[in-house]
Structure formats: structure tokens, C-alpha cells
Amino acid sequence: MLDTYEAVKQLMATGMSEDQAGAVVRVVNSTSDKLATKADLEQLEKRFLERFATKSDLLFLAGFQVAVISLAVAIIKLF
């Protein structure tokens, strides 16, 4: 749970106005239910390792990532 009062104080200490700090804290607070927690990431890691248990699976995934990145770079260079 975000301590909104403390967050506003910390942002104001960096030079933000109270209105700006309040707006940032409201945005963060309104999206906090969509953020991953440490437990979420640990569960995802466990499921990932269960799914890609073999080296061949991991090599396939790495190759796929390289292909996707290469495609993205090619598209960016076209524009």
C-alpha cells in the first residue's frame, strides 16, 4: 500500500509543487492494482521454469527473441 502523504512529501522535497506531486501520486495510486508484486514475479518465474524445463526449449525461446528484435529493428529502420 502506498503511503500517499509520504510520497507527496518526498516529491515536493525534489522541487515539485504540491499540485504536481499530488497528481503523480494519484496516477501511481490509481494504477497500483495493475503493477506486479514480488510474489507475482516469483510465481511467473516458477511457471516459466516449469514450461521451459529443457535446454532446447530455452534455445528456441532465445532464437525467437532474436528474431522478434531483428524484425522490430528492421521495421524501425524502414520508417
C-alpha positions in Angstrom: 0.0 0.0 0.0 1.3 3.4 -1.0 1.7 6.0 1.8 0.4 8.9 -0.3 1.2 11.6 2.2 4.8 10.4 2.5 5.1 10.1 -1.3 3.8 13.7 -1.8 6.3 14.9 0.8 9.2 13.2 -1.0 8.2 14.5 -4.4 7.9 18.0 -3.0 11.4 17.7 -1.5 12.7 17.2 -5.0 11.2 20.5 -6.1 7.8 19.6 -7.3 4.9 21.8 -6.4 2.2 20.3 -4.1 -0.2 20.1 -7.1 2.3 18.3 -9.3 3.3 15.9 -6.5 -0.3 15.2 -5.7 -1.1 14.4 -9.4 1.8 12.0 -9.7 0.8 10.2 -6.5 -2.8 9.9 -7.7 -1.7 8.4 -11.0 0.6 5.9 -9.3 -2.1 5.0 -6.8 -4.8 4.6 -9.4 -2.6 2.1 -11.3 -1.1 0.3 -8.4 -3.5 -2.7 -8.7 -2.1 -3.3 -12.2 1.5 -3.5 -11.0 3.3 -6.8 -10.5 4.3 -7.6 -7.0 7.4 -9.6 -6.0 5.1 -12.6 -5.4 3.7 -12.2 -8.9 7.1 -12.2 -10.4 8.2 -15.3 -8.4 5.1 -17.2 -9.5 5.8 -16.2 -13.1 9.4 -17.3 -12.8 8.3 -20.7 -11.4 5.8 -21.2 -14.2 8.4 -20.1 -16.8 10.9 -22.6 -15.5 8.3 -25.4 -15.4 7.3 -24.6 -19.0 10.8 -24.2 -20.4 12.5 -27.1 -18.5 14.8 -28.3 -21.2 17.7 -26.6 -22.9 16.2 -27.0 -26.3 13.1 -25.1 -25.1 15.3 -22.3 -23.9 17.3 -22.2 -27.1 14.1 -22.0 -29.1 12.9 -19.1 -26.9 16.2 -17.3 -27.2 16.1 -17.7 -31.0 12.6 -16.4 -31.1 13.5 -13.4 -29.1 16.4 -12.6 -31.5 14.0 -12.9 -34.5 11.5 -10.6 -32.9 14.1 -8.0 -32.0 15.6 -8.2 -35.5 12.1 -7.7 -37.1 11.5 -4.7 -34.8 14.8 -3.1 -35.8 14.1 -3.7 -39.5 10.7 -2.1 -39.1 12.1 0.9 -37.3 14.8 1.4 -40.0 12.1 1.4 -42.7 10.5 4.4 -41.1 
